[in-house]
Amino acid sequence: MAEDQPQPPPSFGQPGGDLQPPGPTAPIPGDQSVPPPPAFAASGPPPEALAGFWQRLVAAFLDWLLVGILAAAIGALFGVDTTSPAPVQGEGFDVRFDWAGPYILVELAYFTYFHATSAGQSIGNKIMGIRVLDADTGRSLPYVRAFVRALMSNISALPCFLGYFWMLWDPRKRTWHDMVADSLAVRSSVYPPGEFGRPAH
């Protein structure tokens, strides 16, 4: 009698088969890659995707409060009194300037860094669901333009905050510093951000 020939094992899907389909590939440890955020359409973001005045006002207030706290801490560290600076006095006026140095330096560093990240969000922006992006591409601002925007925001505030109120009349809701830096403030619910605080460049 001929010897029984060995039979090949059942393949996946046949009766008695015990092979399992390959599972999903496990993520590589430490892989923090984030897909790039969606870019604007050729016509730009729709009006409903632009951040509104009150939304931006609250975000700005939160950022200014945080920058003020950081500036006061740094001023105290270097011996600059930011709470009761020595006034510049003259006939009929009393102007105080000492607080401005630490505040403006911290403000420039703060907004330059955060608005050049992959998320395009400061802390106030993140809380209020806003992103600051390139008006043409919908990508993050480079550091130079983020710095110019932060610097121009101080000029926007000089004439009774006229540069900030300008967004109420501009069709794309741009402030003066948005125009100079060619940026737009959009809702993060429409354009989801990348990883918060991660440099984009």
VEXDODREN-298060 format. One record per residue (C-alpha): residue in three letters; x, y, z. Coordinates in pm, whole numbers, m for minus. Layout:
N
<node residuo="ALA" east="X" north="Y" up="Z"/>
...
END
This chain:
201
<node residuo="MET" east="0" north="0" up="0"/>
<node residuo="ALA" east="137" north="338" up="m99"/>
<node residuo="GLU" east="232" north="573" up="176"/>
<node residuo="ASP" east="5" north="867" up="229"/>
<node residuo="GLN" east="145" north="1179" up="73"/>
<node residuo="PRO" east="166" north="1479" up="308"/>
<node residuo="GLN" east="m99" north="1737" up="234"/>
<node residuo="PRO" east="m22" north="2108" up="219"/>
<node residuo="PRO" east="m163" north="2309" up="509"/>
<node residuo="PRO" east="m495" north="2480" up="447"/>
<node residuo="SER" east="m465" north="2834" up="332"/>
<node residuo="PHE" east="m647" north="3132" up="478"/>
<node residuo="GLY" east="m1019" north="3114" up="406"/>
<node residuo="GLN" east="m1037" north="2735" up="365"/>
<node residuo="PRO" east="m1196" north="2508" up="626"/>
<node residuo="GLY" east="m949" north="2431" up="900"/>
<node residuo="GLY" east="m731" north="2722" up="810"/>
<node residuo="ASP" east="m581" north="2900" up="1110"/>
<node residuo="LEU" east="m392" north="3174" up="933"/>
<node residuo="GLN" east="m500" north="3527" up="1012"/>
<node residuo="PRO" east="m509" north="3822" up="778"/>
<node residuo="PRO" east="m229" north="4069" up="835"/>
<node residuo="GLY" east="m323" north="4335" up="1089"/>
<node residuo="PRO" east="m264" north="4706" up="1054"/>
<node residuo="THR" east="94" north="4814" up="1059"/>
<node residuo="ALA" east="199" north="4926" up="1404"/>
<node residuo="PRO" east="314" north="5287" up="1429"/>
<node residuo="ILE" east="685" north="5340" up="1452"/>
<node residuo="PRO" east="780" north="5444" up="1808"/>
<node residuo="GLY" east="862" north="5811" up="1826"/>
<node residuo="ASP" east="706" north="5889" up="1489"/>
<node residuo="GLN" east="546" north="6228" up="1546"/>
<node residuo="SER" east="486" north="6314" up="1181"/>
<node residuo="VAL" east="175" north="6518" up="1118"/>
<node residuo="PRO" east="14" north="6549" up="775"/>
<node residuo="PRO" east="27" north="6903" up="638"/>
<node residuo="PRO" east="m285" north="7111" up="693"/>
<node residuo="PRO" east="m516" north="7167" up="397"/>
<node residuo="ALA" east="m423" north="7460" up="177"/>
<node residuo="PHE" east="m664" north="7730" up="70"/>
<node residuo="ALA" east="m855" north="7693" up="m253"/>
<node residuo="ALA" east="m753" north="7916" up="m542"/>
<node residuo="SER" east="m1033" north="8157" up="m452"/>
<node residuo="GLY" east="m923" north="8168" up="m87"/>
<node residuo="PRO" east="m1120" north="8061" up="222"/>
<node residuo="PRO" east="m1496" north="8118" up="220"/>
<node residuo="PRO" east="m1625" north="8407" up="434"/>
<node residuo="GLU" east="m1765" north="8173" up="700"/>
<node residuo="ALA" east="m1416" north="8026" up="751"/>
<node residuo="LEU" east="m1268" north="8361" up="858"/>
<node residuo="ALA" east="m1234" north="8431" up="1230"/>
<node residuo="GLY" east="m1478" north="8693" up="1358"/>
<node residuo="PHE" east="m1410" north="9017" up="1545"/>
<node residuo="TRP" east="m1518" north="8905" up="1893"/>
<node residuo="GLN" east="m1344" north="8572" up="1855"/>
<node residuo="ARG" east="m1020" north="8749" up="1771"/>
<node residuo="LEU" east="m1069" north="9011" up="2042"/>
<node residuo="VAL" east="m1097" north="8751" up="2318"/>
<node residuo="ALA" east="m795" north="8562" up="2180"/>
<node residuo="ALA" east="m592" north="8886" up="2173"/>
<node residuo="PHE" east="m694" north="8970" up="2531"/>
<node residuo="LEU" east="m581" north="8627" up="2653"/>
<node residuo="ASP" east="m249" north="8659" up="2471"/>
<node residuo="TRP" east="m189" north="9013" up="2598"/>
<node residuo="LEU" east="m262" north="8898" up="2952"/>
<node residuo="LEU" east="m19" north="8609" up="2921"/>
<node residuo="VAL" east="250" north="8827" up="2761"/>
<node residuo="GLY" east="204" north="9082" up="3040"/>
<node residuo="ILE" east="260" north="8816" up="3306"/>
<node residuo="LEU" east="572" north="8686" up="3128"/>
<node residuo="ALA" east="704" north="9040" up="3077"/>
<node residuo="ALA" east="654" north="9122" up="3445"/>
<node residuo="ALA" east="840" north="8805" up="3546"/>
<node residuo="ILE" east="1129" north="8878" up="3310"/>
<node residuo="GLY" east="1136" north="9244" up="3414"/>
<node residuo="ALA" east="1159" north="9140" up="3779"/>
<node residuo="LEU" east="1437" north="8895" up="3693"/>
<node residuo="PHE" east="1645" north="9170" up="3533"/>
<node residuo="GLY" east="1549" north="9440" up="3780"/>
<node residuo="VAL" east="1307" north="9634" up="3560"/>
<node residuo="ASP" east="1000" north="9747" up="3752"/>
<node residuo="THR" east="703" north="9686" up="3520"/>
<node residuo="THR" east="437" north="9772" up="3779"/>
<node residuo="SER" east="543" north="10122" up="3888"/>
<node residuo="PRO" east="810" north="10250" up="3648"/>
<node residuo="ALA" east="980" north="10584" up="3687"/>
<node residuo="PRO" east="772" north="10841" up="3498"/>
<node residuo="VAL" east="892" north="11090" up="3241"/>
<node residuo="GLN" east="749" north="11415" up="3370"/>
<node residuo="GLY" east="706" north="11752" up="3213"/>
<node residuo="GLU" east="477" north="12047" up="3221"/>
<node residuo="GLY" east="124" north="11912" up="3196"/>
<node residuo="PHE" east="214" north="11550" up="3126"/>
<node residuo="ASP" east="334" north="11237" up="3302"/>
<node residuo="VAL" east="435" north="10949" up="3073"/>
<node residuo="ARG" east="563" north="10607" up="3178"/>
<node residuo="PHE" east="778" north="10401" up="2942"/>
<node residuo="ASP" east="982" north="10147" up="3142"/>
<node residuo="TRP" east="721" north="9872" up="3113"/>
<node residuo="ALA" east="724" north="9880" up="2733"/>
<node residuo="GLY" east="1073" north="9734" up="2686"/>
<node residuo="PRO" east="1020" north="9390" up="2841"/>
<node residuo="TYR" east="661" north="9373" up="2718"/>
<node residuo="ILE" east="741" north="9442" up="2352"/>
<node residuo="LEU" east="1039" north="9204" up="2350"/>
<node residuo="VAL" east="832" north="8922" up="2499"/>
<node residuo="GLU" east="541" north="9001" up="2269"/>
<node residuo="LEU" east="759" north="8988" up="1956"/>
<node residuo="ALA" east="921" north="8660" up="2059"/>
<node residuo="TYR" east="588" north="8508" up="2163"/>
<node residuo="PHE" east="389" north="8585" up="1846"/>
<node residuo="THR" east="682" north="8526" up="1609"/>
<node residuo="TYR" east="736" north="8176" up="1744"/>
<node residuo="PHE" east="377" north="8060" up="1775"/>
<node residuo="HIS" east="250" north="8202" up="1446"/>
<node residuo="ALA" east="536" north="8028" up="1261"/>
<node residuo="THR" east="450" north="7685" up="1403"/>
<node residuo="SER" east="270" north="7413" up="1207"/>
<node residuo="ALA" east="m52" north="7502" up="1391"/>
<node residuo="GLY" east="m20" north="7877" up="1331"/>
<node residuo="GLN" east="m171" north="7939" up="1674"/>
<node residuo="SER" east="m78" north="8135" up="1983"/>
<node residuo="ILE" east="m222" north="8012" up="2313"/>
<node residuo="GLY" east="m510" north="8259" up="2287"/>
<node residuo="ASN" east="m570" north="8151" up="1927"/>
<node residuo="LYS" east="m582" north="7787" up="2029"/>
<node residuo="ILE" east="m834" north="7852" up="2306"/>
<node residuo="MET" east="m1058" north="8050" up="2070"/>
<node residuo="GLY" east="m1019" north="7821" up="1768"/>
<node residuo="ILE" east="m821" north="8053" up="1539"/>
<node residuo="ARG" east="m528" north="7997" up="1305"/>
<node residuo="VAL" east="m304" north="8262" up="1146"/>
<node residuo="LEU" east="m194" north="8144" up="800"/>
<node residuo="ASP" east="m45" north="8263" up="473"/>
<node residuo="ALA" east="m325" north="8438" up="282"/>
<node residuo="ASP" east="m223" north="8284" up="m50"/>
<node residuo="THR" east="m123" north="7927" up="32"/>
<node residuo="GLY" east="m299" north="7848" up="360"/>
<node residuo="ARG" east="32" north="7731" up="508"/>
<node residuo="SER" east="217" north="7852" up="816"/>
<node residuo="LEU" east="393" north="8187" up="806"/>
<node residuo="PRO" east="772" north="8189" up="782"/>
<node residuo="TYR" east="951" north="8337" up="1081"/>
<node residuo="VAL" east="1036" north="8665" up="907"/>
<node residuo="ARG" east="673" north="8739" up="818"/>
<node residuo="ALA" east="553" north="8625" up="1160"/>
<node residuo="PHE" east="798" north="8874" up="1314"/>
<node residuo="VAL" east="684" north="9155" up="1080"/>
<node residuo="ARG" east="322" north="9077" up="1170"/>
<node residuo="ALA" east="397" north="9090" up="1543"/>
<node residuo="LEU" east="586" north="9418" up="1503"/>
<node residuo="MET" east="311" north="9573" up="1292"/>
<node residuo="SER" east="46" north="9473" up="1547"/>
<node residuo="ASN" east="191" north="9738" up="1780"/>
<node residuo="ILE" east="147" north="10003" up="1511"/>
<node residuo="SER" east="m209" north="9879" up="1453"/>
<node residuo="ALA" east="m280" north="9957" up="1818"/>
<node residuo="LEU" east="m142" north="10312" up="1819"/>
<node residuo="PRO" east="m427" north="10513" up="1663"/>
<node residuo="CYS" east="m694" north="10397" up="1910"/>
<node residuo="PHE" east="m663" north="10038" up="1783"/>
<node residuo="LEU" east="m780" north="10149" up="1438"/>
<node residuo="GLY" east="m561" north="9884" up="1276"/>
<node residuo="TYR" east="m748" north="9615" up="1469"/>
<node residuo="PHE" east="m1093" north="9757" up="1398"/>
<node residuo="TRP" east="m1005" north="9766" up="1027"/>
<node residuo="MET" east="m1115" north="9404" up="998"/>
<node residuo="LEU" east="m1475" north="9520" up="1044"/>
<node residuo="TRP" east="m1462" north="9688" up="701"/>
<node residuo="ASP" east="m1219" north="9466" up="516"/>
<node residuo="PRO" east="m1388" north="9197" up="297"/>
<node residuo="ARG" east="m1135" north="8936" up="418"/>
<node residuo="LYS" east="m1148" north="9055" up="780"/>
<node residuo="ARG" east="m785" north="9162" up="780"/>
<node residuo="THR" east="m621" north="9393" up="1029"/>
<node residuo="TRP" east="m335" north="9620" up="927"/>
<node residuo="HIS" east="m81" north="9364" up="1047"/>
<node residuo="ASP" east="m260" north="9094" up="845"/>
<node residuo="MET" east="m224" north="9311" up="534"/>
<node residuo="VAL" east="145" north="9384" up="590"/>
<node residuo="ALA" east="228" north="9017" up="657"/>
<node residuo="ASP" east="m16" north="8887" up="391"/>
<node residuo="SER" east="m189" north="8666" up="647"/>
<node residuo="LEU" east="m543" north="8562" up="729"/>
<node residuo="ALA" east="m704" north="8457" up="1058"/>
<node residuo="VAL" east="m926" north="8154" up="996"/>
<node residuo="ARG" east="m1133" north="7918" up="1207"/>
<node residuo="SER" east="m950" north="7601" up="1309"/>
<node residuo="SER" east="m1276" north="7406" up="1281"/>
<node residuo="VAL" east="m1259" north="7462" up="903"/>
<node residuo="TYR" east="m881" north="7433" up="866"/>
<node residuo="PRO" east="m765" north="7186" up="1134"/>
<node residuo="PRO" east="m421" north="7271" up="1275"/>
<node residuo="GLY" east="m109" north="7061" up="1295"/>
<node residuo="GLU" east="67" north="6984" up="1622"/>
<node residuo="PHE" east="49" north="7281" up="1859"/>
<node residuo="GLY" east="381" north="7453" up="1924"/>
<node residuo="ARG" east="575" north="7244" up="1671"/>
<node residuo="PRO" east="803" north="7449" up="1443"/>
<node residuo="ALA" east="695" north="7427" up="1081"/>
<node residuo="HIS" east="1023" north="7537" up="925"/>
END
